[in-house]
Amino acid sequence: MAKLYIVPTPIGNLEDFTFRAINVLKDVDLILCEDTRRSKKLLTHYSIETPLRSHHKFNEHKEIGKIIDKILSGEKIALISDAGTPGISDPGFLAVRSCLENDIEVECLPGATALIPALVNSGIPFDKFVFEGFLPVKKGRKTKLEKLSEEERTMIFYESPHKLLKTLKDFCNSFGPERKVSISRELTKIYEETIRLSLEDVIKLFTEKPPKGEFVIIVEGYKN
């Protein structure tokens, strides 16, 4: 039966790919991806010759109708992102929702995502946590941080290098300088690094040492 497969891809190290994921991508009729050039490298590494089609946040609303028609006509389609699990701070939700609305089966494979290794590696309690992804850049940012200032669960954020320092300063203003934070960069890659400090100290660090790479920020929850 035709269906949509959600297939996680490695976040850095190409060996973090499951046998099942490889087999699914070889078996489907079409693979939807964010960047065909980037995904082609992964597919070539594993000798996957399935055709690729561009599907990203700028064209997904326009393309989704065509994708649904293809699946309803009997095609098996897989959705991947540049790195990690589709739908986690990447396109994916619209495709899943549209398939379910059209009684199309959706199957999500387990696999790589940056937030879990960063969380477990943080040394900050991870029995209860909340994933916030990327904060709003402007509108709603202050309100969001005010709400999170009394969040008791461990918080997880994603951030780019050129916005990291500003985000940490905003955290410091909202959560206090002593709040514990763990910052992981370049997970599974050659220069993987995790820094565990207070917000005050990590701001000093990145003020002196400009940040590079993609970051996962783990922030300790509020304590009464």
GROMACS elastic network, one bead per residue, 0.5 to 0.9 nm:
[ bonds ]
;  ai    aj funct       b0    kb
    1    74     6  0.71879   500
    1    75     6  0.86622   500
    1    76     6  0.80031   500
    1   105     6  0.85415   500
    2    71     6  0.58601   500
    2    72     6  0.71079   500
    2    73     6  0.81011   500
    2    74     6  0.50611   500
    2    75     6  0.55166   500
    2    77     6  0.78286   500
    2   104     6  0.76714   500
    2   105     6  0.76491   500
    3    71     6  0.63640   500
    3    72     6  0.84155   500
    3    74     6  0.81954   500
    3    75     6  0.74973   500
    3    76     6  0.53968   500
    3    77     6  0.65762   500
    3    78     6  0.84166   500
    3    99     6  0.84170   500
    3   104     6  0.59195   500
    3   105     6  0.50164   500
    3   106     6  0.58914   500
    3   107     6  0.74803   500
    4    71     6  0.74452   500
    4    75     6  0.89848   500
    4    76     6  0.63571   500
    4    77     6  0.51177   500
    4    78     6  0.56342   500
    4    79     6  0.72865   500
    4    95     6  0.85392   500
    4    96     6  0.78871   500
    4    99     6  0.75119   500
    4   104     6  0.73620   500
    4   105     6  0.64253   500
    4   107     6  0.63484   500
    4   108     6  0.84358   500
    5    24     6  0.79552   500
    5    25     6  0.88953   500
    5    28     6  0.86711   500
    5    76     6  0.78582   500
    5    77     6  0.62525   500
    5    79     6  0.61363   500
    5    80     6  0.87015   500
    5   105     6  0.86030   500
    5   106     6  0.59353   500
    5   108     6  0.57996   500
    5   109     6  0.73960   500
    6    77     6  0.88576   500
    6    78     6  0.58539   500
    6    79     6  0.50559   500
    6    80     6  0.64422   500
    6    85     6  0.76979   500
    6    86     6  0.66926   500
    6    87     6  0.89522   500
    6    92     6  0.81147   500
    6    96     6  0.85409   500
    6   106     6  0.73889   500
    6   107     6  0.61009   500
    6   109     6  0.61151   500
    6   110     6  0.89380   500
    7    21     6  0.62689   500
    7    24     6  0.82398   500
    7    25     6  0.81285   500
    7    78     6  0.66052   500
    7    79     6  0.60342   500
    7    80     6  0.53357   500
    7    81     6  0.82016   500
    7    84     6  0.86316   500
    7    85     6  0.67328   500
    7    86     6  0.71980   500
    7   107     6  0.86369   500
    7   108     6  0.63268   500
    7   109     6  0.54739   500
    7   110     6  0.76343   500
    7   111     6  0.75911   500
    8    11     6  0.88741   500
    8    17     6  0.80422   500
    8    21     6  0.76255   500
    8    79     6  0.85108   500
    8    80     6  0.61427   500
    8    81     6  0.72245   500
    8    83     6  0.72963   500
    8    84     6  0.50931   500
    8    86     6  0.64215   500
    8   108     6  0.83074   500
    8   109     6  0.67965   500
    8   110     6  0.68741   500
    8   111     6  0.51487   500
    8   112     6  0.58047   500
    8   113     6  0.75507   500
    9    12     6  0.88819   500
    9    14     6  0.83475   500
    9    16     6  0.77409   500
    9    17     6  0.63092   500
    9    18     6  0.87858   500
    9    21     6  0.81795   500
    9    42     6  0.85866   500
    9    80     6  0.67086   500
    9    81     6  0.69407   500
    9    82     6  0.72695   500
    9    83     6  0.53142   500
    9    85     6  0.65699   500
    9    86     6  0.86290   500
    9   111     6  0.70216   500
    9   112     6  0.62000   500
    9   113     6  0.83217   500
   10    13     6  0.60711   500
   10    14     6  0.56285   500
   10    15     6  0.74313   500
   10    16     6  0.52693   500
   10    17     6  0.58387   500
   10    42     6  0.88351   500
   10    82     6  0.84807   500
   10    83     6  0.55823   500
   10    84     6  0.57243   500
   10    85     6  0.87400   500
   10   111     6  0.79497   500
   10   112     6  0.57109   500
   10   113     6  0.78916   500
   10   188     6  0.87234   500
   11    14     6  0.78715   500
   11    16     6  0.78819   500
   11    82     6  0.79934   500
   11    84     6  0.51647   500
   11    85     6  0.89238   500
   11   112     6  0.64934   500
   11   113     6  0.67656   500
   11   114     6  0.67967   500
   11   186     6  0.86575   500
   11   187     6  0.72375   500
   11   188     6  0.70184   500
   11   189     6  0.83416   500
   12    15     6  0.87106   500
   12    16     6  0.79814   500
   12    83     6  0.73694   500
   12    84     6  0.88826   500
   12   186     6  0.75228   500
   12   187     6  0.67938   500
   12   188     6  0.53663   500
   12   189     6  0.52943   500
   12   190     6  0.88401   500
   13    16     6  0.58435   500
   13    17     6  0.85912   500
   13   187     6  0.85186   500
   13   188     6  0.53612   500
   13   189     6  0.57999   500
   13   190     6  0.85702   500
   14    17     6  0.64461   500
   14    42     6  0.74459   500
   14    45     6  0.83793   500
   15    18     6  0.82521   500
   16   111     6  0.80651   500
   16   112     6  0.69762   500
   16   188     6  0.85517   500
   17    20     6  0.84928   500
   17    21     6  0.67863   500
   17    22     6  0.74042   500
   17   111     6  0.72635   500
   17   112     6  0.76441   500
   18    21     6  0.51675   500
   18    22     6  0.64914   500
   18    23     6  0.87535   500
   18   110     6  0.86864   500
   18   111     6  0.72631   500
   19    22     6  0.52391   500
   19    23     6  0.62689   500
   19    24     6  0.87108   500
   20    23     6  0.50877   500
   20    24     6  0.61315   500
   20    25     6  0.86294   500
   20   109     6  0.81590   500
   21    24     6  0.51687   500
   21    25     6  0.62160   500
   21    26     6  0.86319   500
   21   109     6  0.71624   500
   21   110     6  0.87753   500
   21   111     6  0.84652   500
   22    25     6  0.52588   500
   22    26     6  0.62475   500
   22    27     6  0.86630   500
   22    43     6  0.86872   500
   22    46     6  0.73055   500
   22    48     6  0.76054   500
   23    26     6  0.51173   500
   23    27     6  0.61242   500
   23    28     6  0.88082   500
   23    48     6  0.88323   500
   24    27     6  0.50408   500
   24    28     6  0.61690   500
   24    78     6  0.78052   500
   25    28     6  0.56272   500
   25    29     6  0.84618   500
   25    30     6  0.82241   500
   25    31     6  0.70951   500
   25    43     6  0.85513   500
   25    48     6  0.69487   500
   25    49     6  0.87186   500
   25    50     6  0.69327   500
   25    77     6  0.86459   500
   25    78     6  0.67443   500
   26    29     6  0.82722   500
   26    47     6  0.85677   500
   26    48     6  0.55115   500
   26    49     6  0.68799   500
   26    50     6  0.60272   500
   27    30     6  0.89543   500
   27    50     6  0.78301   500
   27    76     6  0.81569   500
   28    31     6  0.72480   500
   28    50     6  0.71314   500
   28    75     6  0.75997   500
   28    77     6  0.55413   500
   28    78     6  0.65752   500
   29    50     6  0.65185   500
   29    51     6  0.72189   500
   29    75     6  0.59963   500
   29    76     6  0.53501   500
   29    77     6  0.59006   500
   29    78     6  0.81976   500
   30    50     6  0.60731   500
   30    51     6  0.53322   500
   30    52     6  0.60541   500
   30    53     6  0.71876   500
   30    75     6  0.77748   500
   30    76     6  0.68408   500
   30    78     6  0.64288   500
   30    79     6  0.86908   500
   31    50     6  0.67825   500
   31    51     6  0.62222   500
   31    53     6  0.61501   500
   31    54     6  0.86315   500
   31    76     6  0.89402   500
   31    77     6  0.58171   500
   31    79     6  0.58046   500
   31    80     6  0.71797   500
   32    36     6  0.86057   500
   32    51     6  0.87644   500
   32    52     6  0.59242   500
   32    54     6  0.58827   500
   32    55     6  0.55179   500
   32    56     6  0.86472   500
   32    77     6  0.73331   500
   32    78     6  0.60851   500
   32    80     6  0.61417   500
   32    81     6  0.81930   500
   33    36     6  0.62106   500
   33    38     6  0.89609   500
   33    39     6  0.68257   500
   33    52     6  0.68384   500
   33    53     6  0.62224   500
   33    54     6  0.52733   500
   33    55     6  0.52576   500
   33    56     6  0.70264   500
   33    78     6  0.86591   500
   33    79     6  0.61640   500
   33    80     6  0.51411   500
   33    81     6  0.54839   500
   33    82     6  0.70572   500
   34    38     6  0.83477   500
   34    39     6  0.78605   500
   34    53     6  0.84385   500
   34    54     6  0.56717   500
   34    55     6  0.52193   500
   34    57     6  0.81257   500
   34    80     6  0.74502   500
   34    81     6  0.55595   500
   34    82     6  0.59872   500
   34    90     6  0.88068   500
   34    91     6  0.80309   500
   35    38     6  0.54360   500
   35    39     6  0.61711   500
   35    40     6  0.84627   500
   35    53     6  0.87570   500
   35    54     6  0.62921   500
   35    55     6  0.78683   500
   35    56     6  0.78268   500
   35    81     6  0.80206   500
   35    82     6  0.66720   500
   36    39     6  0.51257   500
   36    40     6  0.57951   500
   36    41     6  0.87617   500
   36    52     6  0.64157   500
   36    53     6  0.69301   500
   36    54     6  0.60851   500
   36    55     6  0.89810   500
   36    82     6  0.89859   500
   37    40     6  0.51860   500
   37    41     6  0.68413   500
   38    41     6  0.55931   500
   38    42     6  0.71530   500
   38    82     6  0.68304   500
   39    42     6  0.52376   500
   39    43     6  0.62806   500
   39    44     6  0.85790   500
   39    52     6  0.82487   500
   39    80     6  0.84312   500
   39    81     6  0.81105   500
   39    82     6  0.65182   500
   40    43     6  0.50402   500
   40    44     6  0.59114   500
   40    45     6  0.84645   500
   40    48     6  0.88488   500
   40    52     6  0.79390   500
   41    44     6  0.51725   500
   41    45     6  0.61957   500
   41    46     6  0.88935   500
   42    45     6  0.51584   500
   42    46     6  0.66433   500
   42    47     6  0.87030   500
   42    48     6  0.84248   500
   43    46     6  0.53021   500
   43    47     6  0.59524   500
   43    49     6  0.70008   500
   43    50     6  0.82794   500
   44    48     6  0.59604   500
   44    49     6  0.74537   500
   45    48     6  0.77767   500
   48    51     6  0.89599   500
   49    52     6  0.88716   500
   54    59     6  0.83394   500
   54    60     6  0.89607   500
   55    58     6  0.81034   500
   55    59     6  0.63244   500
   55    60     6  0.56746   500
   55    63     6  0.73896   500
   55    64     6  0.87353   500
   55    79     6  0.84290   500
   55    81     6  0.89388   500
   55    91     6  0.80505   500
   56    59     6  0.56604   500
   56    60     6  0.55232   500
   56    81     6  0.85303   500
   56    90     6  0.82534   500
   56    91     6  0.60340   500
   56    92     6  0.87203   500
   57    60     6  0.55171   500
   57    61     6  0.78889   500
   57    90     6  0.78707   500
   57    91     6  0.58021   500
   57    92     6  0.89734   500
   58    61     6  0.77426   500
   58    62     6  0.85247   500
   59    62     6  0.53145   500
   59    63     6  0.60431   500
   59    64     6  0.84719   500
   60    63     6  0.50232   500
   60    64     6  0.56772   500
   60    91     6  0.78400   500
   60    92     6  0.89552   500
   60    94     6  0.76598   500
   60    95     6  0.79782   500
   61    64     6  0.55714   500
   61    65     6  0.78741   500
   61    94     6  0.77887   500
   62    65     6  0.70786   500
   62    66     6  0.82543   500
   63    66     6  0.54974   500
   63    67     6  0.64121   500
   63    68     6  0.89063   500
   64    67     6  0.50088   500
   64    68     6  0.61936   500
   64    69     6  0.86481   500
   64    94     6  0.78878   500
   64    95     6  0.65945   500
   64    98     6  0.76086   500
   65    68     6  0.51959   500
   65    69     6  0.63061   500
   65    70     6  0.87520   500
   65    98     6  0.85078   500
   66    69     6  0.51158   500
   66    70     6  0.62762   500
   66    71     6  0.88238   500
   67    70     6  0.51116   500
   67    71     6  0.63744   500
   67    72     6  0.86565   500
   67    77     6  0.83318   500
   67    95     6  0.84421   500
   68    71     6  0.52404   500
   68    72     6  0.61171   500
   68    73     6  0.85564   500
   68    95     6  0.84657   500
   68    98     6  0.75082   500
   68    99     6  0.66383   500
   68   102     6  0.78229   500
   68   104     6  0.84127   500
   69    72     6  0.50918   500
   69    73     6  0.61080   500
   69    74     6  0.88331   500
   69    75     6  0.89852   500
   70    73     6  0.51286   500
   70    74     6  0.66844   500
   70    75     6  0.56650   500
   70    76     6  0.82523   500
   70    77     6  0.83583   500
   71    74     6  0.52222   500
   71    76     6  0.61320   500
   71    77     6  0.68800   500
   71    99     6  0.87403   500
   71   104     6  0.77540   500
   72    75     6  0.71300   500
   72   102     6  0.85880   500
   72   104     6  0.75874   500
   79    86     6  0.71257   500
   79    92     6  0.75446   500
   79    95     6  0.85778   500
   80    83     6  0.79377   500
   80    84     6  0.81911   500
   80    85     6  0.72619   500
   80    86     6  0.58157   500
   80    91     6  0.89787   500
   80    92     6  0.84299   500
   81    84     6  0.65510   500
   81    85     6  0.67032   500
   81    86     6  0.52568   500
   81    87     6  0.83585   500
   81    90     6  0.68376   500
   81    91     6  0.73920   500
   81    92     6  0.83670   500
   82    85     6  0.89220   500
   82    86     6  0.85451   500
   82    90     6  0.86199   500
   83    86     6  0.81135   500
   83    90     6  0.89925   500
   83   112     6  0.80375   500
   83   113     6  0.78055   500
   83   114     6  0.88290   500
   84    88     6  0.78640   500
   84    90     6  0.88092   500
   84   111     6  0.74132   500
   84   112     6  0.50321   500
   84   114     6  0.67794   500
   85    88     6  0.59532   500
   85    89     6  0.87826   500
   85    90     6  0.78910   500
   85    92     6  0.87660   500
   85   109     6  0.88700   500
   85   110     6  0.82996   500
   85   111     6  0.69357   500
   85   112     6  0.63261   500
   85   113     6  0.56633   500
   85   114     6  0.88460   500
   86    89     6  0.77347   500
   86    90     6  0.55780   500
   86    91     6  0.60050   500
   86    92     6  0.50925   500
   86    93     6  0.80200   500
   87    91     6  0.50514   500
   87    93     6  0.52836   500
   87    94     6  0.85653   500
   87    96     6  0.88145   500
   88    91     6  0.76381   500
   88    92     6  0.77586   500
   88    93     6  0.86008   500
   88   113     6  0.80843   500
   88   133     6  0.78785   500
   89    92     6  0.88593   500
   89   133     6  0.61563   500
   89   134     6  0.73801   500
   89   158     6  0.84464   500
   90    93     6  0.84837   500
   91    94     6  0.73055   500
   91    95     6  0.80806   500
   92    95     6  0.54088   500
   92    96     6  0.63129   500
   92    97     6  0.87033   500
   93    96     6  0.51841   500
   93    97     6  0.60501   500
   93    98     6  0.84592   500
   94    97     6  0.52116   500
   94    98     6  0.59715   500
   94    99     6  0.84936   500
   95    98     6  0.52215   500
   95    99     6  0.61266   500
   95   100     6  0.86602   500
   96    99     6  0.52480   500
   96   100     6  0.62742   500
   96   101     6  0.86500   500
   96   106     6  0.67412   500
   97   100     6  0.52186   500
   97   101     6  0.61438   500
   97   102     6  0.87044   500
   98   101     6  0.50744   500
   98   102     6  0.63597   500
   98   103     6  0.88246   500
   98   104     6  0.84670   500
   99   102     6  0.51201   500
   99   103     6  0.62948   500
   99   105     6  0.69767   500
   99   106     6  0.70678   500
  100   104     6  0.53970   500
  100   105     6  0.67111   500
  100   106     6  0.72459   500
  101   104     6  0.75017   500
  102   105     6  0.89217   500
  112   116     6  0.86589   500
  113   116     6  0.64605   500
  113   117     6  0.77986   500
  114   117     6  0.61384   500
  114   118     6  0.64203   500
  114   119     6  0.87563   500
  114   187     6  0.69666   500
  114   216     6  0.72468   500
  115   118     6  0.52854   500
  115   119     6  0.60150   500
  115   120     6  0.86953   500
  115   131     6  0.81118   500
  115   156     6  0.70774   500
  115   157     6  0.81875   500
  115   158     6  0.82561   500
  115   216     6  0.66111   500
  115   217     6  0.86851   500
  115   218     6  0.87144   500
  116   119     6  0.50694   500
  116   120     6  0.61355   500
  116   121     6  0.83907   500
  117   120     6  0.52104   500
  117   121     6  0.58506   500
  117   122     6  0.83807   500
  117   187     6  0.81540   500
  118   121     6  0.51746   500
  118   122     6  0.60192   500
  118   156     6  0.88491   500
  118   182     6  0.81031   500
  118   183     6  0.77256   500
  118   184     6  0.59603   500
  118   185     6  0.87689   500
  118   187     6  0.78304   500
  118   194     6  0.80271   500
  118   216     6  0.65627   500
  118   217     6  0.78940   500
  118   218     6  0.73652   500
  119   122     6  0.52245   500
  119   123     6  0.78374   500
  119   124     6  0.74789   500
  119   125     6  0.84723   500
  119   126     6  0.66033   500
  119   129     6  0.88731   500
  119   154     6  0.87789   500
  119   156     6  0.75336   500
  119   182     6  0.83371   500
  119   184     6  0.89963   500
  119   216     6  0.85915   500
  119   217     6  0.85752   500
  119   218     6  0.63651   500
  120   123     6  0.69053   500
  120   124     6  0.78908   500
  120   125     6  0.83633   500
  120   126     6  0.66702   500
  121   124     6  0.82055   500
  121   182     6  0.85436   500
  121   184     6  0.86471   500
  121   194     6  0.79960   500
  122   125     6  0.81950   500
  122   126     6  0.86666   500
  122   181     6  0.80574   500
  122   182     6  0.53650   500
  122   183     6  0.77431   500
  122   184     6  0.82073   500
  122   194     6  0.76582   500
  122   195     6  0.84247   500
  122   196     6  0.70463   500
  122   218     6  0.69061   500
  123   126     6  0.83314   500
  123   182     6  0.78331   500
  123   196     6  0.80966   500
  124   154     6  0.73404   500
  124   180     6  0.79146   500
  124   181     6  0.79534   500
  124   182     6  0.77132   500
  124   218     6  0.77259   500
  124   219     6  0.78172   500
  124   220     6  0.62476   500
  124   221     6  0.89085   500
  125   128     6  0.73751   500
  125   129     6  0.82838   500
  125   153     6  0.84048   500
  125   154     6  0.67154   500
  125   220     6  0.76203   500
  125   221     6  0.86943   500
  126   129     6  0.59435   500
  126   153     6  0.81898   500
  126   154     6  0.65236   500
  127   153     6  0.85762   500
  127   154     6  0.85746   500
  128   152     6  0.88530   500
  128   153     6  0.55522   500
  128   154     6  0.65319   500
  129   152     6  0.86215   500
  129   155     6  0.57555   500
  129   156     6  0.74448   500
  129   221     6  0.84963   500
  130   151     6  0.88980   500
  130   153     6  0.64055   500
  130   154     6  0.62830   500
  130   155     6  0.50534   500
  130   156     6  0.62541   500
  131   154     6  0.86270   500
  131   155     6  0.60198   500
  131   157     6  0.64972   500
  132   135     6  0.69771   500
  132   155     6  0.69856   500
  132   156     6  0.58032   500
  132   157     6  0.53335   500
  132   158     6  0.78047   500
  133   156     6  0.67074   500
  133   159     6  0.79446   500
  133   216     6  0.87786   500
  134   137     6  0.83431   500
  134   157     6  0.59184   500
  134   158     6  0.50761   500
  134   159     6  0.61078   500
  134   160     6  0.88899   500
  135   138     6  0.87694   500
  135   140     6  0.87867   500
  135   141     6  0.64910   500
  135   144     6  0.80027   500
  135   145     6  0.87633   500
  135   157     6  0.74624   500
  135   158     6  0.79748   500
  135   159     6  0.81838   500
  135   167     6  0.84728   500
  136   139     6  0.63524   500
  136   140     6  0.61990   500
  136   141     6  0.50066   500
  136   142     6  0.88172   500
  136   144     6  0.81676   500
  137   140     6  0.80815   500
  137   141     6  0.63738   500
  138   141     6  0.55263   500
  138   142     6  0.80058   500
  139   142     6  0.78407   500
  139   143     6  0.86397   500
  140   143     6  0.52668   500
  140   144     6  0.59863   500
  140   145     6  0.86598   500
  141   144     6  0.51564   500
  141   145     6  0.62969   500
  141   146     6  0.86906   500
  142   145     6  0.52313   500
  142   146     6  0.62118   500
  142   147     6  0.87701   500
  142   170     6  0.85169   500
  142   174     6  0.87616   500
  143   146     6  0.50959   500
  143   147     6  0.63549   500
  143   148     6  0.87036   500
  144   147     6  0.52464   500
  144   148     6  0.62667   500
  144   149     6  0.87332   500
  145   149     6  0.60351   500
  145   170     6  0.79937   500
  145   171     6  0.74598   500
  145   174     6  0.63145   500
  145   175     6  0.83322   500
  146   149     6  0.52474   500
  146   150     6  0.78437   500
  146   174     6  0.64897   500
  146   175     6  0.86918   500
  147   150     6  0.65494   500
  147   151     6  0.72469   500
  148   152     6  0.85345   500
  148   155     6  0.85288   500
  148   174     6  0.82919   500
  148   175     6  0.82334   500
  148   221     6  0.87731   500
  148   222     6  0.86228   500
  149   152     6  0.85981   500
  149   171     6  0.85685   500
  149   174     6  0.58566   500
  149   175     6  0.53104   500
  149   176     6  0.88403   500
  149   221     6  0.83269   500
  149   222     6  0.68229   500
  150   175     6  0.81285   500
  150   221     6  0.75714   500
  150   222     6  0.52717   500
  150   223     6  0.80023   500
  150   224     6  0.87932   500
  151   154     6  0.77885   500
  151   155     6  0.79745   500
  151   221     6  0.57689   500
  151   222     6  0.55318   500
  151   223     6  0.86795   500
  152   155     6  0.86244   500
  152   220     6  0.80560   500
  152   223     6  0.63844   500
  152   224     6  0.86146   500
  153   220     6  0.73800   500
  153   222     6  0.72558   500
  154   218     6  0.70007   500
  154   219     6  0.58350   500
  154   222     6  0.82421   500
  155   217     6  0.80676   500
  155   218     6  0.57498   500
  155   219     6  0.50763   500
  155   220     6  0.65523   500
  155   221     6  0.65356   500
  156   216     6  0.70761   500
  156   217     6  0.57304   500
  156   219     6  0.64508   500
  157   215     6  0.83511   500
  157   216     6  0.58095   500
  157   217     6  0.50173   500
  157   218     6  0.65506   500
  157   219     6  0.81711   500
  158   214     6  0.79007   500
  158   215     6  0.58622   500
  158   217     6  0.61406   500
  158   218     6  0.89921   500
  159   162     6  0.85001   500
  159   163     6  0.66546   500
  159   164     6  0.58749   500
  159   167     6  0.79706   500
  159   214     6  0.66050   500
  159   215     6  0.52659   500
  159   216     6  0.64600   500
  159   217     6  0.74237   500
  160   163     6  0.55978   500
  160   164     6  0.60098   500
  160   211     6  0.89656   500
  160   212     6  0.84671   500
  160   213     6  0.72770   500
  160   214     6  0.53606   500
  160   215     6  0.61841   500
  160   216     6  0.89600   500
  161   164     6  0.51764   500
  161   165     6  0.78906   500
  161   210     6  0.82040   500
  161   211     6  0.54000   500
  161   212     6  0.54269   500
  161   213     6  0.59838   500
  161   214     6  0.61916   500
  161   215     6  0.70762   500
  162   165     6  0.74101   500
  162   166     6  0.84238   500
  162   210     6  0.87121   500
  162   211     6  0.74549   500
  162   212     6  0.81905   500
  163   166     6  0.55516   500
  163   167     6  0.62373   500
  163   168     6  0.87744   500
  164   167     6  0.51763   500
  164   168     6  0.61877   500
  164   169     6  0.86858   500
  164   206     6  0.85843   500
  164   211     6  0.73660   500
  164   215     6  0.78940   500
  165   168     6  0.51220   500
  165   169     6  0.62276   500
  165   170     6  0.86377   500
  165   203     6  0.66231   500
  165   206     6  0.67387   500
  165   207     6  0.73530   500
  165   210     6  0.86563   500
  165   211     6  0.80573   500
  166   169     6  0.51311   500
  166   170     6  0.62094   500
  166   171     6  0.86367   500
  167   170     6  0.50239   500
  167   171     6  0.61756   500
  167   172     6  0.86023   500
  168   172     6  0.61441   500
  168   173     6  0.87032   500
  168   199     6  0.68039   500
  168   200     6  0.87040   500
  168   202     6  0.80487   500
  168   203     6  0.65028   500
  169   173     6  0.62772   500
  169   174     6  0.86460   500
  169   177     6  0.89642   500
  169   199     6  0.79261   500
  169   200     6  0.83743   500
  169   203     6  0.69263   500
  170   173     6  0.51487   500
  170   174     6  0.61984   500
  170   175     6  0.83492   500
  171   174     6  0.51071   500
  171   175     6  0.54899   500
  171   176     6  0.72674   500
  171   177     6  0.82728   500
  171   179     6  0.88676   500
  171   199     6  0.75004   500
  171   219     6  0.88799   500
  172   175     6  0.53479   500
  172   178     6  0.81039   500
  172   179     6  0.77121   500
  172   199     6  0.58771   500
  172   200     6  0.68321   500
  172   203     6  0.86822   500
  173   176     6  0.57551   500
  173   177     6  0.73623   500
  174   177     6  0.88868   500
  175   178     6  0.82386   500
  175   179     6  0.64593   500
  175   199     6  0.87563   500
  175   222     6  0.78372   500
  176   179     6  0.58338   500
  176   199     6  0.76193   500
  176   200     6  0.82721   500
  177   180     6  0.84888   500
  177   198     6  0.66461   500
  177   199     6  0.51491   500
  177   201     6  0.81145   500
  178   197     6  0.88755   500
  178   198     6  0.52267   500
  178   199     6  0.60788   500
  178   200     6  0.64249   500
  178   201     6  0.85512   500
  179   197     6  0.86052   500
  179   198     6  0.54690   500
  179   199     6  0.58091   500
  179   200     6  0.81373   500
  179   219     6  0.73852   500
  179   220     6  0.63742   500
  179   221     6  0.82082   500
  179   222     6  0.82874   500
  180   196     6  0.74391   500
  180   197     6  0.59381   500
  180   199     6  0.62342   500
  180   218     6  0.85163   500
  180   219     6  0.61862   500
  180   220     6  0.53673   500
  180   221     6  0.86175   500
  181   195     6  0.81418   500
  181   196     6  0.58648   500
  181   197     6  0.56606   500
  181   198     6  0.56463   500
  181   199     6  0.60846   500
  181   202     6  0.80377   500
  181   217     6  0.70190   500
  181   218     6  0.55792   500
  181   220     6  0.61109   500
  182   194     6  0.67240   500
  182   195     6  0.55326   500
  182   197     6  0.64991   500
  182   198     6  0.83532   500
  182   202     6  0.89901   500
  182   216     6  0.82526   500
  182   217     6  0.59521   500
  182   218     6  0.50004   500
  182   219     6  0.65772   500
  182   220     6  0.84823   500
  183   193     6  0.81050   500
  183   194     6  0.54424   500
  183   195     6  0.51393   500
  183   196     6  0.64907   500
  183   197     6  0.85774   500
  183   202     6  0.87939   500
  183   215     6  0.66278   500
  183   216     6  0.57611   500
  183   218     6  0.62237   500
  183   219     6  0.86650   500
  184   187     6  0.67091   500
  184   192     6  0.73810   500
  184   193     6  0.56837   500
  184   195     6  0.64745   500
  184   196     6  0.88030   500
  184   214     6  0.83167   500
  184   215     6  0.56505   500
  184   216     6  0.52185   500
  184   217     6  0.65782   500
  184   218     6  0.82779   500
  185   189     6  0.88780   500
  185   191     6  0.79197   500
  185   192     6  0.57277   500
  185   193     6  0.54498   500
  185   194     6  0.64647   500
  185   195     6  0.87226   500
  185   212     6  0.80052   500
  185   213     6  0.59969   500
  185   214     6  0.55287   500
  185   216     6  0.64856   500
  185   217     6  0.88748   500
  186   189     6  0.54592   500
  186   190     6  0.76462   500
  186   191     6  0.61586   500
  186   193     6  0.68367   500
  186   212     6  0.87257   500
  186   213     6  0.57647   500
  186   214     6  0.58618   500
  186   215     6  0.70207   500
  186   216     6  0.89866   500
  187   190     6  0.84079   500
  187   191     6  0.79595   500
  187   193     6  0.72230   500
  187   194     6  0.86896   500
  187   214     6  0.84175   500
  187   215     6  0.84770   500
  187   216     6  0.88130   500
  188   191     6  0.82512   500
  188   192     6  0.61013   500
  189   192     6  0.53705   500
  195   202     6  0.79661   500
  196   202     6  0.80028   500
  197   200     6  0.80247   500
  197   201     6  0.60399   500
  197   202     6  0.57983   500
  198   201     6  0.52671   500
  198   202     6  0.61370   500
  198   203     6  0.85853   500
  199   202     6  0.52216   500
  199   203     6  0.61342   500
  199   204     6  0.86988   500
  199   219     6  0.88408   500
  200   203     6  0.54239   500
  200   204     6  0.65894   500
  200   205     6  0.89461   500
  201   204     6  0.51253   500
  201   205     6  0.62973   500
  201   206     6  0.88821   500
  202   206     6  0.62652   500
  202   207     6  0.84437   500
  203   206     6  0.53383   500
  203   207     6  0.59818   500
  203   208     6  0.86724   500
  204   207     6  0.51131   500
  204   208     6  0.64322   500
  204   209     6  0.85514   500
  205   208     6  0.54430   500
  205   209     6  0.59729   500
  205   210     6  0.84609   500
  206   210     6  0.53737   500
  206   211     6  0.60433   500
  207   210     6  0.62928   500
  207   211     6  0.85507   500
  211   214     6  0.89174   500
  212   215     6  0.85492   500
  220   223     6  0.87567   500
